[in-house]
């Protein structure tokens, strides 16, 4: 059962209105104005009014509750109002004696103790009307059972951390239309792509979908960049799964091959067709737009993808007001002094309507993302909020430049491009490299002191017993640092030169790029040096995907192959960089030697990289193609072998003579006949049938379509059909009783509760 402590007073009134509507079959609404001009839960039938007075005091005492009842009785006496019925509801637990006492105080409006409701009565009503609980997201998300079950099962660490963060932010949650729309898309399509500008609330909606999935019995898995291959492996597990991929088209994906895009789309289609599987993806709107321009695969799928795309463009005025109100209501930082300042001259209206308003900024202004309000800021809180909205950069700039030591600034910059939760070990390695670039002496305790100076202001930390993880306390810190580095060539060069991991360099390239443009050519030398230094380094912990029972590591060769492809794409975007990559030929020859010796893995992108390297260096294309062909022909006769051969011929046409290719086509046709006749013997998954179907054209094979359909039926896994959500429990995310409006008067009524 949900906890009422997670609800604001308005959340509570809306819950009570829905329960009374369901129980009494009267049109109760929350946030309306009764004859006493108070804010009541009200139902009107002709000339009759049915009123419910709600008292939801966080951490209140019995004495405070009784005092509130007496004040209400005095107000009713003064107004002379008469109602068809009057009920008093509180979230506090009431015994019979206390219920009787409140009824006596409010007599004659309350006619019996049965018209006084406490916590136990509300829980009883929720049991009788489960659909009401389903419609109030915060209420059922607050139930700790499913989350505890996940956390105690040793489940996927990244997902656990994400859900813990969501649990902490639950009281401030506002149930927006975006969540209802996203939930509808996810249930209908099994896939939901959430796009929008930074700070608009994509992660909040995605977290709610994860919680909803957990409540419906799905095992959540958060995917890190590079984890698509692992998702395919996890699809084989016999469990209901919900995959979450944050910023899935970030800078990494933009420079991946078209094969990566096609793989992502294949996975989306697979999840959409597989019962018991769901996929939530979040990305920034401009990155999605840029990716469509760069990727033929994504562009071809754009119309089809529209079915599962939700773009969060803006919040309604009501939603913005509720978000601000909830953050203040639950904040221990925004005290009575600050609230009085906010209420003076109705300054909250200017905040709600400010063009720079976004939830991320509201978190910071109300002390939820690391900022501790000073006495001066509380005294003139309204002006403080408006000044930050007008120009937020000076706050971080002042704290970064004036409030931090050199080592602390170096640590912050060194974390850019590392995983969302970076291990202490990797953070220290990155920090040491950053200090070396800045000529900062590495004393014995430099890292620990720098980390201690940043935690709870710029950074958050979790874990213990030697497994400490760091993360930026708010994404706006990353946005600030990006702007800071773009504004200073000297600081950008220091950041590039101090990179320890290739992933840092990759992030810096994207951060320092303009829209559709490469970074400044003045940085070409710095990038060339650090790309060479980090090309063969192992990635930080968390950049590959940690699963529940095992970790999948990309082989060094495949990882370096992808990195070299990325370097070539950088050189194409910045020709000045290409003139400084003399070391790339040696790296390519080392990579080819690993392939020839059987120590380096290959994949579908290997031939294309060789062709690109041959254009950029003096590597011999023909001899390199022979090395790759020999390695492919040494593979087991399986689907990968045929796919790699087709990729090799496509990327380097002269690799095969006509006679050699005819021989390969005949061999493929023979394999195809066996594979579709006995797929369980020759194929490892049903997805390989689709790959064979695509290869038919390349190998000039003749086969009828129904053959592949029959093979799919043979390979079909016995997966229980996904049960539909219980209509009597889970709502559509919309509450019937909520009619809090968007006018100035409605927002005034909301914020008057803060007095």
NORGISUL-V83405 format. One record per helix or strand of 2 or more residues. SS is the DSSP state (H for helix, E for strand). FROM is the first residue (numbers start at 1). LEN is the number of residues. If there is no record, write none. Layout:
[[SS	FROM	LEN] [SS	FROM	LEN]]
//
This chain:
[[H	4	3] [H	9	16] [E	29	5] [E	39	7] [E	48	8] [H	62	18] [E	85	6] [H	96	10] [H	113	3] [E	116	2] [H	119	10] [H	130	6] [H	137	5] [H	145	7] [H	157	16] [H	177	13] [E	191	6] [H	202	14] [E	219	5] [H	228	7] [E	241	6] [H	251	4] [H	258	16] [E	277	8] [H	285	10] [H	296	5] [H	302	7] [E	309	4] [H	317	13] [H	336	17] [H	359	7] [H	375	5] [H	381	10] [H	393	10] [H	406	9] [E	422	2] [H	424	14] [H	446	9] [E	459	6] [E	467	6] [H	475	13] [H	489	9] [H	502	10] [H	521	14] [H	556	18] [H	575	4] [H	583	14] [H	606	11] [H	621	13] [H	639	13] [H	653	3] [H	658	20] [H	679	4] [H	687	12] [H	705	11] [H	744	11]]
//
